Amino acid sequence: MNVTRVFLFTVVLFTTTIHIFPQTAEEWKKLGNVELDSANLNKAIEYYQKAIEVDSNYFDAYFNLGIAFTHLPDFEKAIKYFSKAVTKNDTVAGTYFMLGNIYAQKLDFDNAIKVLKQGLLIKPDSPQETYYLGSIYNEKGNYFYANLYAKKAAQLGDSIAQQMFIDNNLSWEDSFEKPNYDQIQANIGNKQSNFYYQKLWDRYLRGDSTLTVDEARHIYYGYVFNKDYSSLSSAKNTKEVYAILNKEEPSQKEWEEVISLLNTALQVEPFSCRYLYYQNIAYNALKNDKDAAKNHHKIQCVLNALTSTGDAFTKETAIHVIAVPTEYDYLFLLNLPRGDQALVNGGFDVLYIGENQEGIEEMWFDVNQSLNNMFKK
């Protein structure tokens, strides 16, 4: 009788031992999850670490260790394990979002912004995380991007961001329109249309101040159907222009030479706002207000066309260009210093901006039309 009791008790103990010490990383993780849900953080950490002993590449265990250490809180270890999780699987947006939150709590705003952006590249339609990114920019004192990401969050449906715009009687919607090249081609080829290209071109050359935004779009984007269009076209005589502009007091003859040289350059690059601007310097020096005004209207025409397609601040609102030099002209007119440049899959050119008062970091341009022309057989 007593022997039987001892035997049964031993069997029960043996069975319980097998249950407490599982063999797979998944089983260790599940035990850790139970402890994490019960706020037994140290026990949860112990089980997750055992899961890693079984499988050193187990993403879930590293991620959950990051969560556990965040709750302790031990931010350094949380960062360590979330960062390790990224090395095991860099496609999970939530890892970057958690890291961003921890960095923000540590007031390390630069790293918070960096990893949150990485997460949003994976999961761009994340309204709360987008708004949170804006709030971190606000904490950093960069109100330009704070407003930009708040606007994007509102567009994605974040109710807090939307209420902020409502309270300030502002709209969060954009009215940008990508160029429809098929429709533009049909319009500019119709002699009965107000968009007939030769009519618009003559008005552009005259510096017509009454050109509408829609007409400006047809002038700039319609130029791709001109036989002289090439996204690689570049004027060859600009060194002489810069040599004169760099002089302290150019003579009247030199100012006239600048105008002549730039007229030749503009035949090759008719929408170069930089050339038009430099020519205006010469016109003003010669007190030629009439031609200076014409150039001003030409620059405004190009800008109206460009900014109707985007604001260049994000990939989604990239400005469409028909030649890469237009990007540099745009930065020139905004007085923004250009840093590095990168061509991103999908036909986007990113210009990274040097230090500036507004805090603008990068500008995006859609260069598909330029690339298509460049590789056209």
LINJO-V877958 format. One record per helix or strand. SS is the DSSP state (@ for helix, = for strand). FROM is the first residue (numbers start at 1). TO is the last residue. If there is no record, write none. Layout:
# LINJO-V877958
ss=(SS & SS)
from=(FROM & FROM)
to=(TO & TO)
This chain:
# LINJO-V877958
ss=(@ & @ & @ & @ & @ & @ & @ & @ & @ & @ & @ & @ & @ & @ & @ & @ & @ & = & @ & = & = & = & @)
from=(2 & 25 & 41 & 59 & 75 & 93 & 109 & 127 & 143 & 159 & 181 & 197 & 213 & 238 & 252 & 273 & 289 & 319 & 325 & 338 & 348 & 362 & 368)
to=(20 & 37 & 54 & 72 & 88 & 105 & 122 & 140 & 155 & 167 & 188 & 205 & 225 & 245 & 268 & 285 & 307 & 320 & 334 & 344 & 353 & 366 & 374)
